[in-house]
Amino acid sequence: MTNTLPTLDALNQLFATRHSCRAFLPTDVPQQTIKDILACAQKVPSWCNAQPWKLTVTSGEETKRLREALMAAALGGGHDPDLPFPTAYENEYKSRRRDCGWALYEAVGVKKGDRAGSARQMMENFSLFGAPHCAVLSSPAELGGYGAMDCGGFVAGFTLAAQAAGVASIPQAAVASFAPLLHDMLEIPADRQILCAISFGYSDPGHPANGFRTSRAALEEFTDWRG
């Protein structure tokens, strides 16, 4: 019997080709393709098979409405996430964050010290990078960190399934920083924590923001072998 399961090499290639897309074409993704991506992503593991993730997926005019509301909120300030943001990035985490940011700025032509340019690029988060679709992800508040951890697995599953379907994506914590707006506009119940959004669509291959890639740490940096 022929083994039809994907090989580790094939999975590694899928991981290697996936990247956080920061410029999308306006073309809509067919709804059936979105459903196929979701059906694939939901096969990730979760504690006690709770499957705590729920998504509100926008398209068309709803994405436009969300984009406009987020842009207005971002210009006014007042971030209020359901899940507290990190208090600090130190050591290697600070270095990786800085390296990613400067690689993006270099790709789009923002020079060091150009605060106006970096602010413009930051605002792209709230325009959803021009994506035609956005999925806002939430988890029951009573499940706490473990519900959030399970949803992190779903985010990974979604981005890989999307990549396999030829659809680009970017998980965005920045969008979740305006949780009250999202609860109200998208009618997400107050007893659910909004964790992040995933903007998705077809990548604009000619945009410079899609021309850089982040690096990954060596195994020795995150693995402690015993025995």
C-alpha positions as CSV (number, residue, x, y, z in Angstrom):
1,M,0.0,0.0,0.0
2,T,1.3,3.4,-0.9
3,N,1.9,5.8,2.0
4,T,-0.1,8.9,1.2
5,L,0.8,10.8,4.4
6,P,2.9,13.9,3.9
7,T,6.6,13.6,4.6
8,L,8.5,15.7,7.1
9,D,10.3,17.3,4.2
10,A,7.0,18.4,2.6
11,L,5.8,19.8,6.0
12,N,9.1,21.6,6.5
13,Q,8.7,23.2,3.0
14,L,5.3,24.4,3.9
15,F,6.6,26.0,7.1
16,A,9.5,27.5,5.2
17,T,7.3,29.1,2.5
18,R,4.8,30.5,5.0
19,H,5.5,34.1,6.1
20,S,3.6,37.0,7.6
21,C,2.1,38.9,4.7
22,R,2.1,42.6,5.1
23,A,0.5,43.7,1.7
24,F,-2.5,42.0,0.1
25,L,-4.2,42.2,-3.2
26,P,-7.9,43.3,-3.0
27,T,-9.1,40.0,-4.5
28,D,-11.6,38.1,-2.3
29,V,-10.8,34.5,-1.3
30,P,-13.7,32.1,-2.3
31,Q,-15.9,31.2,0.7
32,Q,-15.4,27.5,0.0
33,T,-11.6,28.0,0.2
34,I,-12.0,29.8,3.6
35,K,-14.2,27.0,4.8
36,D,-11.6,24.4,3.7
37,I,-8.9,26.3,5.6
38,L,-11.0,26.4,8.8
39,A,-11.9,22.8,8.6
40,C,-8.2,21.9,8.2
41,A,-7.0,24.2,11.0
42,Q,-9.5,22.9,13.5
43,K,-7.8,19.5,13.6
44,V,-5.0,20.9,15.8
45,P,-4.9,19.5,19.4
46,S,-6.5,21.2,22.4
47,W,-6.7,20.4,26.1
48,C,-9.5,17.8,26.7
49,N,-10.5,18.4,23.1
50,A,-12.2,21.6,24.3
51,Q,-11.5,23.4,21.0
52,P,-12.0,26.8,22.6
53,W,-11.5,28.9,19.5
54,K,-14.3,30.9,17.9
55,L,-13.8,33.1,14.9
56,T,-15.7,36.1,13.4
57,V,-14.7,36.3,9.8
58,T,-15.2,39.4,7.8
59,S,-15.4,39.9,4.0
60,G,-16.4,42.7,1.6
61,E,-18.1,45.7,3.2
62,E,-17.7,44.2,6.7
63,T,-13.9,44.2,6.3
64,K,-14.0,47.8,5.1
65,R,-16.1,48.8,8.0
66,L,-13.7,47.1,10.5
67,R,-10.7,48.6,8.8
68,E,-12.1,52.1,9.0
69,A,-13.1,51.7,12.7
70,L,-9.7,50.3,13.6
71,M,-7.9,53.2,11.8
72,A,-10.0,55.8,13.6
73,A,-9.4,54.1,17.0
74,A,-5.6,53.8,16.4
75,L,-5.4,57.5,15.6
76,G,-7.2,58.2,18.9
77,G,-5.2,55.9,21.1
78,G,-6.7,54.1,24.0
79,H,-5.5,50.5,23.6
80,D,-7.4,48.1,25.9
81,P,-6.7,44.4,25.1
82,D,-8.5,41.6,26.8
83,L,-5.3,39.6,27.2
84,P,-2.6,41.8,28.8
85,F,0.3,42.5,26.4
86,P,3.9,41.6,27.3
87,T,5.3,43.9,30.0
88,A,8.8,43.8,28.4
89,Y,11.0,42.1,25.8
90,E,14.4,41.3,27.2
91,N,17.6,39.6,26.1
92,E,17.2,37.4,22.9
93,Y,13.5,38.2,22.7
94,K,14.3,41.9,22.5
95,S,17.0,41.3,19.9
96,R,14.7,39.1,17.7
97,R,11.9,41.7,17.9
98,R,14.3,44.5,17.0
99,D,15.8,42.6,14.1
100,C,12.3,41.8,12.7
101,G,11.3,45.5,13.0
102,W,14.4,46.9,11.3
103,A,14.2,44.3,8.5
104,L,10.7,45.4,7.8
105,Y,11.6,49.1,7.9
106,E,14.6,48.5,5.6
107,A,12.4,46.6,3.1
108,V,9.9,49.5,2.9
109,G,12.5,52.2,2.9
110,V,12.0,53.6,6.4
111,K,15.4,54.9,7.8
112,K,16.5,54.9,11.4
113,G,15.2,58.0,13.1
114,D,12.3,58.4,10.6
115,R,9.5,58.5,13.2
116,A,6.9,59.6,10.8
117,G,7.8,56.7,8.4
118,S,7.7,54.1,11.2
119,A,4.4,55.5,12.4
120,R,2.9,55.1,9.0
121,Q,4.1,51.5,8.7
122,M,2.7,50.8,12.2
123,M,-0.7,52.1,11.1
124,E,-0.7,49.4,8.4
125,N,-1.6,47.0,11.2
126,F,-4.9,48.7,11.6
127,S,-5.6,48.9,7.9
128,L,-5.2,45.1,8.0
129,F,-2.4,45.5,5.4
130,G,-5.1,45.8,2.8
131,A,-6.4,42.3,3.3
132,P,-9.9,41.6,2.0
133,H,-10.6,39.3,5.0
134,C,-10.1,39.3,8.7
135,A,-10.7,36.5,11.3
136,V,-11.0,37.7,14.9
137,L,-10.2,34.9,17.3
138,S,-11.5,34.6,20.8
139,S,-11.5,32.1,23.7
140,P,-13.7,31.6,26.8
141,A,-12.3,33.8,29.6
142,E,-12.7,31.1,32.2
143,L,-10.2,28.9,30.3
144,G,-7.5,31.5,30.9
145,G,-4.0,30.9,29.6
146,Y,-4.7,27.3,28.6
147,G,-7.5,28.4,26.3
148,A,-5.2,31.0,24.8
149,M,-2.5,28.3,24.3
150,D,-4.9,26.1,22.5
151,C,-5.9,29.0,20.3
152,G,-2.2,29.6,19.5
153,G,-2.2,26.1,18.0
154,F,-5.2,27.0,16.0
155,V,-3.4,30.1,14.6
156,A,-0.5,28.0,13.5
157,G,-2.9,25.5,11.9
158,F,-4.8,28.3,10.1
159,T,-1.7,29.9,8.7
160,L,-0.3,26.6,7.4
161,A,-3.6,25.5,6.0
162,A,-3.9,28.9,4.3
163,Q,-0.4,28.6,2.8
164,A,-1.2,25.1,1.5
165,A,-4.3,26.7,-0.2
166,G,-2.3,29.5,-1.8
167,V,-3.7,32.1,0.6
168,A,-1.4,34.5,2.5
169,S,-2.0,35.5,6.1
170,I,-0.7,37.4,9.1
171,P,-1.7,36.9,12.8
172,Q,-2.1,40.3,14.4
173,A,-2.1,41.0,18.2
174,A,-2.3,44.8,17.4
175,V,-5.9,44.4,16.3
176,A,-6.8,42.8,19.6
177,S,-5.5,45.9,21.4
178,F,-8.9,47.5,20.7
179,A,-10.9,44.7,22.3
180,P,-13.9,46.9,23.4
181,L,-14.4,48.1,19.8
182,L,-14.3,44.5,18.5
183,H,-16.7,43.2,21.1
184,D,-19.2,45.9,20.2
185,M,-18.8,46.0,16.4
186,L,-18.6,42.2,15.9
187,E,-21.0,41.2,18.7
188,I,-18.4,39.0,20.5
189,P,-19.7,38.2,24.0
190,A,-18.0,39.8,26.9
191,D,-17.2,36.4,28.5
192,R,-14.8,35.6,25.6
193,Q,-11.3,37.0,25.5
194,I,-10.3,38.4,22.1
195,L,-6.8,37.1,21.5
196,C,-5.8,38.2,18.0
197,A,-6.9,38.6,14.5
198,I,-5.7,36.9,11.3
199,S,-5.8,39.1,8.2
200,F,-5.7,37.0,5.1
201,G,-6.1,37.1,1.3
202,Y,-3.8,36.8,-1.7
203,S,-0.3,38.3,-1.3
204,D,0.9,41.3,-3.3
205,P,4.2,39.8,-4.6
206,G,5.4,43.2,-5.9
207,H,5.1,45.0,-2.6
208,P,8.4,45.6,-0.8
209,A,6.9,44.7,2.6
210,N,6.6,41.1,1.4
211,G,10.3,41.0,0.3
212,F,11.9,40.1,3.6
213,R,11.9,37.0,5.8
214,T,12.6,36.6,9.5
215,S,15.2,34.2,10.8
216,R,14.8,31.3,13.3
217,A,16.9,30.4,16.3
218,A,19.3,27.5,16.3
219,L,18.1,24.4,18.1
220,E,20.7,24.9,20.8
221,E,19.1,28.2,21.7
222,F,15.7,26.7,22.7
223,T,16.4,23.0,23.4
224,D,17.9,21.5,26.6
225,W,18.8,17.9,25.9
226,R,18.8,15.4,28.9
227,G,19.8,11.8,28.8
